[in-house]
Amino acid sequence: MDPYAPDGMSTAQVAAVRRSLTSGRSALTRRSLLRAGGAGALALGGSAVLSACGIPPAGREGGAESSDDRSAEEKTVAFSNWTEYMDVSEDEKSRPTLAGFTRRTGIKVKYTEDINDNVEFFGKIQPQLSAGQDTGRDLICVTDWLAARMIRLGWVQRLDASLLPHAYARLSAQFRTPDWDPGRAYSYPWTGISTVIAYNTKATGGKKVDSVAQLLDDPALKGRVGFLTEMRDTIGMTLLDLGRDPADFTDAEYDEAIGRLQKGVDKKQIRRFTGNDYTSDLGKGDLAACLAWAGDVIQLQADNPDIAYAIPAAGYITSTDNLLVPAGAGHRSNATRLIDYYYEPPVAARLAAYINYVCPVDGVAGELAKIDPALAANTLILPDKEMAARSHAFRSLTSEEEKAYEEKFARLIGA
């Protein structure tokens, strides 16, 4: 099956998939020098891609019935994750947090880095899921739009809350109530992914750039501004700047955001719409300011003291990568215990220190400071209350909305 086949998809939707895979958040592995902060999320939402794979629309809300759980008899758990998304020892011969889990519980973890992007991975497991079979994986990590779709299809097992005392108590408030899994009955975040404004202080003459309005209207930035080719990030940030809620907007408000950006294109304020390649232009100063993914900013700042970032007063867009137990998995309890383990502060801190993404676990600052005080103070990794309060998620879209919105966005960016 070709997951990018145009059957059932508009030209704009196919283009959105290809953009993301070649230059967007799907294009880089987790610890590339300038890795993208989007954790493999496609610009195209789940419904259109999955329908292109011949997967029926979601027919019911809620997760799968629990499979026969062999956790008590079989002390093992199979965990599929993204490349370079787990802490590794200095000699690169072990994974310390996974080893610690096995020492404590006796449960061996079969850890596989076999997720490169959401669509490709889903293509691997969809045949078994649709047939009601075990995928061979007890725990997977996918981006929010795909997690939402799998839950709606009934292809995810409900988690046993009694095995999640740390996760329940320590999940950050900003991640507790996504519209696709309110209360986190079926999923828990592995990491958060933030979209912020980055700027090169040398290129701006020392001026701070801290709003989408400034990106679009400041004459000193004309021709040196970048927005992202990922629709949810660019439109979401623009909606916020217009005083609209990305979690609850209308077609008219979406069109208002498109129109606002179109003016920036027409007057040549916007230099271009970019994927992850903005990092080079920003570093050189060809882009004075742009929308950026927080994971990139941390890496850029390590090499270039001129790079700064700002969280707009209007807020910023956050998405998540999420842990799920697929339908048919035979070790649900073991997988759930592993989820909870990563919500213990010392473990969460060790992971955050290695991968540098937003940590979804409250109360880890002290533990992270023992490892690296600078990381503990970095609000791109541990958002403080003020920053967390500005976080917003882009709402789930219907198939019809997805098609219409991607077509309008493709016209805007000239794709």
Salt bridges, closest charged atoms under 4 A:
GLU61 OE2 - ARG152 NE 3.81
GLU74 OE1 - ARG70 NE 3.18
GLU74 OE1 - HIS331 NE2 2.66
GLU113 OE2 - ARG95 NH2 3.58
ASP114 OD2 - ARG137 NH2 2.93
ASP138 OD2 - HIS331 ND1 3.11
ASP217 OD2 - ARG260 NH2 2.75
ASP217 OD1 - LYS267 NZ 3.31
ASP218 OD2 - LYS207 NZ 3.07
ASP233 OD2 - ARG25 NH2 3.06
ASP255 OD1 - LYS408 NZ 2.71
GLU256 OE1 - ARG244 NE 2.91
ASP277 OD2 - ARG272 NH1 3.05
ASP281 OD2 - ARG272 NH2 2.58
ASP286 OD2 - LYS284 NZ 3.73
ASP321 OD2 - ARG30 NH2 2.92
ASP340 OD2 - HIS166 ND1 2.76
GLU344 OE2 - ARG104 NH1 2.59
GLU367 OE2 - LYS370 NZ 3.40
GLU386 OE2 - ARG390 NH2 2.70
GLU401 OE2 - ARG395 NH2 2.90
GLU402 OE1 - ARG232 NH2 2.89
GLU406 OE1 - ARG19 NH2 3.97
